[in-house]
């Protein structure tokens, strides 16, 4: 049982890395990076399309990562 959850955790970790790398960049120029993105504070628009989908996928994979981690800790303790 522990090896199953370890395998699922490794697969989930790889998918999180892939999903994070596939997300489009939100900073358009170097000035935005240096100023901390303060100019975009009030200009934030809701994500649409592919960007919104990738954000949801990343959140789901993150929740699964923590769930698998907690299950592994519980199995290891008992």
FENKADA-V652539 format. One line per field, one symbol per residue. phi: phi as a letter, one per 30 degrees, with the letter a starting at -180 (. if undefined). psi: psi as a letter, one per 40 degrees, with the letter a starting at -180 (. if undefined). A space follows every 50 residues. Layout:
phi: ???
psi: ???
This chain:
phi: .ddddddddddddddddddddddddcccbddddddiiddcdccdcddbid ddddddddddddddeddddddddddddc
psi: dddddddddddddddddddddehihehdidddddeefddedeehihiibd ddddddddddddddddddddddddddd.
